[in-house]
Amino acid sequence: MLNILLAPTVPERARLSNPVPPTSVSSPPESRNVLFPSPPSSESLPTPPTRVSLPAPPIIVASALR
């Protein structure tokens, strides 16, 4: 919820700070991805955690079996 609330505030500041420069228009998208990893995080977060959590249990099981 905090990310959603902070997301709108950051883009607005970027737009207000760099409303004239056309280059800023191309840069905001990149900053948005970094500042608002909502889309990427939803895709990247689920995958890494699952991969990390999966390998971890096997190691514990292997050590337990030993």
Secondary structure, 3 states (H helix, E strand, C coil): CHHHHHHHHHHHHHHHHCCCCHHHHHHHHHHHHHHCCHHHHHHHCCHHHHHHHCCHHHHHHHHHHC
